[in-house]
């Protein structure tokens, strides 16, 4: 069963590490999207959230300061769900469905990170 844990942890960590790198690879597009969503200091916000995602993902992947990494991911996921994926403000039905899906994904991933935080007997 340990290999299942390691594979799951690797996939979970890589997902966030890649998302963090993507903030730098797709910086201009994400900055424009953040500006559209009225995020304060959109460029700085993209850099900071990219670093949060990268740190959190690498923390989970390497099991280094994992609790801090999971707290960072929960913080990012909940804040971005409400700031970036506020589906209740959308008028277009297709956009509303898309944003609702992203909102629910962020909340579900935050819940998964919270469940990982609740494990007290880490078996790395």
N, C-alpha and C positions, 0 to 999 in steps of 0.2 A: 504493500500500500504506500510505502514511502516514495516510490517513483511517481505515483499519481500526484502526490503532494508537490514534488519537485517540478513536475511538468506544469501543473496548474499555477504554481508560483512563478515559474519562468514566463508563461504566457501572460499572466496578469501584469508582471513587472515590465515585460517587453512592450505590451500595449501602451502603457503610460510613458515609458522611455521614448518610444517612437513618436508618440503624440507630442512630447516635449521637443524633440528634434524637429518635428514638423512645424512647430511654431517659428523656428528660425529659417527653415527651408522655404516656407510659404509666408514669410514675414509680411510682405506688402499686402497680400490678399487678406490675411488675418487682421492686420492693422485697419484696413478699410472696413472690414466687417465689424470690428470693435467700434470704430467711429460711427458706423451706421446704427449700431445698437446703443449709442450714446455713452460708451464706457469712457470715463475720465482718462486722459493721457493714454490714448489707445496704443501708441507705439511702446511706451514703457510697460503698459499692462500686458501686451503680448510677450515681451521679454521676460517679465516677472513670472507670468503663468507658465511660460515655456520652461523656465528654470525649476519651478515648483513641480511640474510634471516629470521633468527629467530626473530631479532628485528623488521624488517619490518612487518612480519606476525603478531606478537603479537601486534604491534602498530595498525594495521588495525583491528584486532580482538577486541581489548579493547578500541579503539578510543583514546588512550593515545599518544600524540604527533604524530598524524596521518600524518600530512604533512611531518614531518621528515622521518617517516616510509615509506611513498610512494616515497619520493625522494631517499631513500636508495634502494628500490626495482627497481625503474627506472634505477638507476646507475648500479646495479648488472645485470639486464636483458639486457641492451644494451651492456655493456662490455663483458658479458659472451657470448652473441650472436656472437659477432665478434671474440672473442678469442677462444671459445670452439667449436663453431658450424660453422666454416668457410668451408662451403660446397664446395666453389669454389676451394679449394685445394685438394679435394678428387678425386682419379682416379677411384676407384671402384664405379660403378653406384648405387648399393644398399646403400653403405655408404654415397654417395652424397645425395641421396633422404632422408635418415634418418637424416643427419645433416641439410639439408635444412628445413625439418619439424621442427626440434628443434630450428633452427634459427628463422623461422617465428613465432613459438609459443612464443619465448622470446620477439620478437618485438611486437606481438599482446598484450601480457600481459603488456609490458611497455606502450603501447598506452592506455590500460585500466586504468593503474595506473595514467597516465597523465590526463585522463578524470576525474578520481576521484579527482585529485588535482584541477581541474577547478571548482568544485562545491564549491561555496562560502557560501551557506546556508546549513550547515551541520545539518541534522536531525537525531540525534543519538537516 
